[in-house]
Amino acid sequence: MPRKIILFELNEVPWRIVDDHVARSPDGVLATVLRRSRQYVTVAPDSGHLSPWRTWPSLHRGVPDDQHLISDLGQDRAAADEAYPPVWTLLQAHGASVGVCCSLHSSPPPADMESYAFYLPDAFAADDRAHPRVLSRFQAFNLAMTRSSARNVDRSISWPDAARVLGSSPALGIRPQTYAAVAAQLVAERRRPYRRSRRRTLQSVLALDVFMRQLKRTRPDFSTFFSNHVASSMHRYWAAAYPADYADLGLDDQWLATYRDEVPFAMGAAERMLGRLVAFADAHPDYQVWTASSMGQGATMARSLETAVYLVDLAAFMRRLEIPDGAWQPRPAMLPQTNVAITDDLADAFEQRLSELRLGGKPLHHRRDGGFFAMDFGHANLHDRPTPVRYQGKRHPLAELGLKAVEIEDRSGTTAYHVPEGVLFVYDPRRDASPADLVAGRPRISTLEIAPALLEAFGAPRPDYMAPVSLDGVAG
C-alpha cells in the first residue's frame, strides 16, 4: 500500500543553516531526524532570475522556468496549469486524497477545491476562499497580516480578523500555547521593538496549528505545508549570523549584536514545526515527512539600508503614466515588487512609458506577460534626493508618481540572496538510515526530480515531460 507523505516546504533554507543549527543543538529534534533521514542537496535548474515565484513551480511541476513560464505572483497561470499541473493536482486526479496549506501559487484555489481534504491557499491570495469554510476566517487574518507587514513589520494587528480567528480557535486548531507565545511576543516588542520581525515566525506557527488540525482530521494521502519565516530572517540578518562572510562589512557592531540571534531563532521555530510533523508520523507510521527547499540562500552585501522606494499609491502611478481607471487591476505581489494587469489595448503603451522611466538614474526593471506587468521597486537610500525620478526626460519627486522612500526600521538590506542549492531530507518512521545512506552522504539532485518521485510514491503515472526519478527507494 502506498505510503502517505507530508511535504514540509521550508523556503530557501540551505544545508549550511541546517547543519549550523544541528551543531548548536546536537541532541535536538532536527539532529535526531537527520540521523534517520535520507539527505540530498537539491539544485534549482532554472535559467531565469532565481526567485521562489519561479523555483517552487519548477519543483511542484517537474519542469524548469523556461517551460512553465511562471515568474511572478498574480500572473495568469492557466496555460501552465493545463500543460504542467502542480503535483497536488496530478495526485488528486489519480485518486489520492490531498491537502494543501500555504504552498506558493496555490491561489486562486481550483474550481474543485471542495474535493480536496483541505485547501488553504498561499498568503498572497486575492480573497479569503478556503476549504473547509472555517479556514476562511484564518485566511482573512493571514492576508491582512501579510499585506500590512512588508519590509517593515506593521505595529498594528487586524483586530476584527483576529477576533474571528480567536472565536474559531477550537475548529481551527490554534492551541493555547500558541496564543501564549503571541502574547509573549507582543510584550517583548514593547521592551525590544526590534523584535517585531519575529511576528513573521509566529504567523507560520499559527498556520501550522491550522494545518495540524486538518491533518489529524482528514489524514490525507499527500499534504503540503509552506513556511517562509526562515527565508525572511536570512535575507535580513545573514550578516549578523555570519559576519565573516563579507570582505566589506558595512554594518556596525551594535547592529550585529542586536540581530545575531534572529536566524537561530527562526531555525529553532522550524525545528519545533518539524518536531510536530515527525511526532505525527511516529504516531501514524504510514506517513513520511519530506522537508524540502526549492533553492537556498548565500551571503551578498552587508550595507546599511536607511530607506527603500515603494509604490504606495498605484492609482497615482497609473494616472501619471496615462492609464485610465478601469483599464488596469492590481495583482498580488510582495513589496518592493508591484504587479498590475493592463487591458490588452493599452499594454504596449504602458510598456513604452515604463521604458521612459528612470529611478535613481536607472531604468525600472520590469517583466511582462501579455497584459501582466511585474515592476521591481525597492531602490535604496534615495530619501535625500528631491527629484530622483526622471520620466519622459523631466525630473519629478517621488510622490508625484505615487512613490515613497520608506524608512527601513532594522537598517538591513538584503544581506543574503538566492542560490541554486537547497535541501531535501526524507524521514521515514519505519526505517533508520542504513550505513550505506551515511556513506553516500548527500547526493546532488535536481529539484525537478521531486515531483516525479512523489508521483511514483503513489503509483501515479509520470508525465512524459518530467525527468526520470533517481531517488530510488525513498518512498519504499
C-alpha positions in Angstrom: 0.0 0.0 0.0 1.4 3.5 -0.9 2.9 5.5 1.9 1.4 8.8 2.9 3.6 11.9 2.6 3.7 15.3 4.3 5.8 17.8 2.2 7.2 20.5 4.5 8.2 23.3 2.3 10.9 25.2 4.2 11.5 28.1 1.9 15.1 28.9 0.7 16.9 27.1 3.6 20.4 25.7 2.6 22.3 22.9 4.3 24.7 25.4 5.9 21.8 26.8 8.1 20.6 23.3 8.9 24.0 22.0 9.8 24.8 25.0 12.0 21.6 24.6 13.9 22.4 20.9 14.4 25.8 21.9 15.7 24.2 24.3 18.2 21.6 21.6 19.3 23.2 18.2 18.7 20.6 16.4 20.7 17.6 18.3 19.3 14.8 17.1 17.1 16.4 18.2 13.9 19.6 16.4 14.7 17.7 13.3 15.6 15.5 13.5 12.4 18.6 13.9 10.2 20.3 10.8 11.7 17.3 8.8 10.5 16.7 10.6 7.1 17.9 10.2 3.6 19.5 13.5 2.7 20.1 15.3 -0.7 21.5 18.6 -1.9 18.9 19.9 -4.3 19.8 22.2 -7.2 17.4 24.5 -8.9 17.8 24.2 -12.7 16.0 27.4 -13.5 17.7 29.7 -16.1 15.9 33.0 -15.2 16.3 35.2 -12.1 16.1 32.8 -9.1 13.1 33.6 -7.0 10.6 31.5 -5.1 7.9 32.5 -7.5 9.8 30.6 -10.2 11.6 27.8 -8.3 8.6 26.4 -6.4 6.6 26.0 -9.6 9.6 24.1 -11.0 9.7 21.8 -8.0 5.9 21.3 -8.0 5.5 20.8 -11.7 8.7 18.9 -12.6 9.8 21.4 -15.4 12.1 24.4 -15.3 11.0 28.0 -15.5 11.7 28.3 -19.2 8.9 25.7 -19.7 6.3 26.6 -17.1 6.9 30.4 -17.6 5.7 31.3 -14.2 7.7 34.1 -12.8 5.6 36.3 -10.5 2.6 36.4 -8.2 -0.7 37.3 -9.7 0.4 36.0 -13.2 -2.2 34.2 -15.2 -1.2 30.5 -14.8 -4.0 28.9 -16.9 -1.7 27.8 -19.7 0.9 26.4 -17.2 -1.8 24.7 -15.2 -3.1 22.9 -18.3 0.3 22.0 -19.7 2.2 21.3 -16.4 -0.2 20.9 -13.5 1.3 21.0 -9.9 1.9 17.7 -8.2 -1.2 18.1 -5.9 -3.4 18.4 -9.0 -1.9 15.3 -10.5 -2.2 13.3 -7.3 -5.8 14.5 -6.8 -6.6 13.3 -10.4 -5.0 10.0 -9.7 -7.4 9.4 -6.8 -5.2 10.3 -3.8 -6.7 12.5 -1.0 -4.8 15.8 -1.0 -4.5 18.7 1.4 -2.7 22.0 0.5 -1.6 24.6 3.1 0.0 27.9 2.0 2.1 26.5 -0.9 3.2 29.2 -3.3 0.9 29.7 -6.3 -1.9 27.7 -4.7 -4.1 30.7 -5.1 -6.6 31.2 -6.6 -8.0 27.9 -5.4 -9.2 25.4 -8.0 -12.8 25.1 -9.0 -12.9 21.7 -7.3 -11.4 23.0 -4.1 -14.2 21.2 -2.0 -13.0 17.8 -3.4 -9.7 18.3 -1.5 -9.2 17.1 2.1 -8.5 20.7 2.8 -7.2 23.7 0.9 -5.7 26.8 2.4 -4.2 29.0 -0.4 -1.0 31.0 -0.1 -0.8 34.3 1.8 -0.9 36.3 -1.4 -4.4 35.3 -2.4 -6.8 37.9 -3.7 -9.6 36.8 -1.3 -10.1 34.5 1.7 -11.6 31.5 0.0 -10.5 28.2 1.6 -11.9 24.7 2.4 -13.4 23.8 4.8 -15.1 27.2 5.1 -13.9 27.8 8.7 -10.3 28.2 7.3 -11.5 31.4 5.5 -11.5 33.1 8.9 -7.9 32.3 9.4 -7.1 33.2 5.8 -8.6 36.7 6.2 -6.3 37.3 9.2 -3.4 35.8 7.4 -3.9 38.0 4.3 -4.3 41.1 6.4 -1.1 40.5 8.3 0.9 39.7 5.1 -0.3 42.9 3.4 0.3 45.2 6.3 3.8 43.8 7.1 6.1 44.2 4.1 9.7 45.3 4.5 8.8 46.7 8.0 6.5 44.7 10.3 3.4 46.8 10.9 2.8 47.7 14.6 -0.9 47.2 14.3 -2.9 44.0 14.2 -6.1 43.4 12.3 -8.2 43.1 15.4 -11.6 42.3 13.7 -10.0 39.4 11.8 -8.0 38.4 14.9 -11.3 38.3 16.9 -12.9 36.0 14.3 -9.9 33.7 14.5 -10.0 33.7 18.3 -13.7 32.8 18.3 -13.0 29.9 15.9 -9.9 28.6 17.6 -11.2 25.1 18.5 -12.3 24.5 14.9 -9.1 26.0 13.5 -6.9 24.0 15.9 -5.0 27.0 17.3 -3.5 25.9 20.6 -3.5 27.8 23.9 0.3 27.6 24.0 0.4 29.4 20.6 -1.7 32.2 21.9 0.7 32.4 24.9 3.6 32.7 22.5 1.8 35.5 20.7 1.1 37.3 24.0 4.8 36.9 25.0 5.8 38.3 21.6 3.7 41.4 22.0 5.1 42.0 25.5 8.6 41.5 24.2 8.1 44.0 21.4 7.3 46.8 23.9 10.7 46.3 25.6 12.6 45.4 22.4 10.9 46.9 19.4 13.4 45.4 17.0 11.9 42.0 17.7 8.7 42.9 15.8 10.3 41.0 12.9 9.6 37.8 14.8 5.9 38.1 14.1 6.6 36.6 10.7 7.7 33.4 12.5 4.5 33.4 14.7 2.4 33.8 11.6 3.9 30.5 10.4 3.3 28.9 13.8 -0.3 29.8 13.7 -0.6 28.4 10.2 1.0 25.1 11.3 -1.7 24.8 14.1 -4.3 25.1 11.4 -2.5 22.6 9.2 -2.1 20.1 12.0 -5.8 20.3 12.9 -6.7 19.4 9.3 -4.0 16.8 9.0 -5.4 15.0 12.1 -9.0 15.4 11.0 -8.7 14.2 7.4 -5.5 12.1 7.3 -4.8 12.8 3.6 -2.5 10.7 1.4 -0.5 13.8 0.4 -0.3 17.2 2.0 1.8 20.3 1.8 2.8 23.0 4.4 4.8 26.1 3.4 6.7 28.4 5.6 8.8 31.5 4.6 9.9 32.6 8.1 13.5 31.3 7.9 14.0 32.8 4.4 12.7 36.2 5.6 15.2 36.1 8.5 18.1 35.0 6.4 17.6 37.8 3.8 17.8 40.4 6.5 20.1 39.1 9.2 22.6 36.7 7.5 25.3 39.3 8.1 24.6 39.2 11.8 24.8 35.4 11.9 27.8 35.2 9.6 29.8 38.5 9.6 32.9 36.7 8.4 31.3 36.0 5.1 31.8 39.7 4.0 35.1 41.2 2.9 33.5 44.6 3.3 31.1 44.6 6.3 29.1 47.9 6.2 27.1 47.2 9.4 28.3 48.3 12.8 28.9 46.2 15.9 25.6 47.3 17.6 23.6 46.1 14.6 25.4 42.8 14.6 24.8 42.3 18.3 21.1 43.3 18.0 20.3 40.8 15.3 22.8 38.0 15.7 20.1 35.7 17.2 17.4 36.1 14.6 18.4 33.4 12.2 18.9 30.9 15.0 15.5 31.9 16.5 13.8 31.2 13.1 15.5 27.9 12.8 14.5 27.0 16.3 10.9 27.6 15.3 11.4 25.5 12.2 12.8 22.7 14.3 9.7 22.8 16.5 7.5 22.7 13.4 9.4 19.7 12.1 9.1 18.1 15.5 5.3 18.2 15.4 5.2 16.8 11.9 7.6 14.0 12.8 5.7 13.2 16.0 2.5 12.8 13.9 4.4 10.4 11.6 5.8 8.4 14.5 2.2 8.0 15.8 1.0 7.2 12.3 3.9 5.3 10.7 2.2 5.0 7.3 3.4 8.7 6.9 6.7 10.0 5.8 7.9 13.6 6.2 9.7 15.2 3.3 11.4 18.5 4.1 12.4 20.5 1.0 13.5 23.9 -0.2 13.3 24.9 -3.8 16.7 26.7 -3.6 18.9 28.2 -0.8 20.5 31.5 0.2 24.0 32.8 0.5 25.8 36.0 1.5 25.6 39.0 -0.8 26.4 42.5 0.5 26.3 44.0 4.1 25.2 47.6 3.8 23.0 49.8 5.9 19.7 50.4 4.3 18.0 53.6 5.5 15.1 53.8 3.0 13.7 51.8 0.2 11.4 53.1 -2.5 7.9 51.6 -2.5 5.0 52.2 -4.8 2.4 53.3 -2.2 -0.3 54.8 -4.5 -0.7 52.6 -7.5 -3.6 54.7 -8.8 -1.5 57.9 -8.9 1.3 55.9 -10.7 -1.1 54.7 -13.3 -2.6 58.1 -13.8 0.8 59.7 -14.3 1.6 57.0 -16.9 -1.7 57.9 -18.6 -3.5 54.6 -18.0 -7.1 55.4 -17.1 -9.1 54.0 -14.3 -10.9 50.8 -15.3 -8.0 49.8 -17.7 -5.9 48.2 -15.0 -6.2 46.0 -12.0 -3.7 45.3 -9.2 -2.3 41.8 -8.8 -0.8 40.2 -5.7 2.9 40.9 -5.0 5.4 41.1 -2.2 6.9 44.5 -1.7 9.0 46.1 -3.1 7.5 44.5 -6.2 4.2 45.8 -7.6 2.2 43.8 -10.1 -0.6 45.0 -12.3 -2.7 43.8 -15.2 -3.4 46.2 -18.1 -6.1 45.9 -20.7 -4.7 44.5 -24.0 -5.3 47.7 -26.0 -3.1 49.7 -23.6 -0.4 47.1 -22.6 2.1 48.2 -25.4 1.6 51.9 -24.5 2.2 51.1 -20.8 5.4 49.2 -21.6 6.7 52.1 -23.7 6.0 54.5 -20.9 7.7 52.3 -18.4 10.8 52.3 -20.6 10.8 56.1 -20.3 11.0 56.0 -16.5 14.3 56.3 -14.6 14.6 55.9 -10.9 17.9 56.8 -9.3 19.3 57.2 -12.7 18.5 53.6 -13.8 15.6 52.1 -15.8 12.8 50.5 -13.8 13.3 46.7 -14.1 10.1 45.0 -15.1 8.7 41.8 -16.6 5.8 41.4 -19.0 3.5 38.5 -19.8 0.8 39.8 -22.2 -1.0 42.5 -20.2 0.5 41.4 -16.9 3.4 43.5 -15.6 5.7 42.9 -12.6 7.7 46.0 -11.6 10.6 45.9 -9.2 11.0 48.9 -6.9 13.0 48.9 -3.6 15.6 51.4 -4.7 17.9 52.1 -1.8 18.6 55.4 0.0 17.0 57.9 -2.4 15.5 59.9 0.5 17.9 62.7 0.3 17.4 63.3 -3.4 14.5 65.8 -4.0 13.7 64.7 -7.6 15.1 61.1 -8.1 12.6 60.2 -10.8 13.1 61.1 -14.5 10.1 60.5 -16.7 9.9 61.4 -20.4 13.1 63.5 -19.9 11.9 65.5 -17.0 12.7 65.2 -13.2 10.0 64.6 -10.7 9.7 64.0 -6.9 8.7 60.5 -5.8 5.3 61.5 -4.5 4.2 62.7 -8.0 4.3 59.1 -9.2 2.8 57.6 -6.0 6.2 56.5 -4.7 7.7 56.9 -1.3 11.1 56.4 0.3 10.1 54.2 3.2 12.3 54.2 6.3 13.7 50.7 7.0 13.5 50.1 10.7 16.2 47.5 11.1 18.5 49.2 8.6 19.3 45.9 6.9 19.5 45.4 3.2 19.3 42.0 1.5 22.4 40.6 3.2 21.7 37.1 1.7 20.1 36.1 -1.6 19.1 33.2 -3.6 21.5 30.4 -4.7 20.5 27.2 -6.6 21.4 24.7 -3.8 18.8 23.7 -1.3 17.8 20.8 0.9 15.7 17.6 0.8 15.6 15.1 3.6 13.1 12.3 3.9 12.1 11.0 7.3 10.5 7.5 7.5 9.5 6.3 11.0 9.7 2.7 9.7 13.3 2.9 8.7 16.6 4.0 10.2 19.2 5.4 7.9 21.4 2.5 6.8 25.2 2.6 6.8 25.1 2.8 3.0 23.0 6.0 3.3 25.5 7.5 5.7 28.4 6.7 3.4 26.6 8.1 0.4 26.3 11.4 2.2 24.1 13.9 0.3 23.8 13.2 -3.4 23.1 16.2 -5.6 19.7 16.0 -7.4 17.7 18.5 -9.4 14.6 19.9 -7.8 12.8 18.6 -10.9 13.2 15.1 -9.6 10.9 15.7 -6.6 7.6 15.9 -8.3 8.1 12.6 -10.3 9.3 10.9 -7.1 6.1 12.0 -5.3 4.0 10.6 -8.2 6.0 7.4 -8.2 5.4 7.0 -4.5 1.7 6.9 -5.1 1.8 4.8 -8.2 0.7 7.8 -10.3 1.9 7.9 -13.9 4.8 10.2 -14.6 4.0 12.7 -17.5 6.4 12.5 -20.4 7.7 16.0 -19.8 9.1 15.0 -16.3 12.5 13.6 -15.9 13.0 10.1 -14.6 13.5 9.6 -10.9 16.8 8.9 -9.3 15.7 8.9 -5.6 15.5 5.2 -5.6 13.5 3.6 -2.7 12.8 6.9 -0.9 9.2 6.2 -0.5 9.5 2.5 0.0 
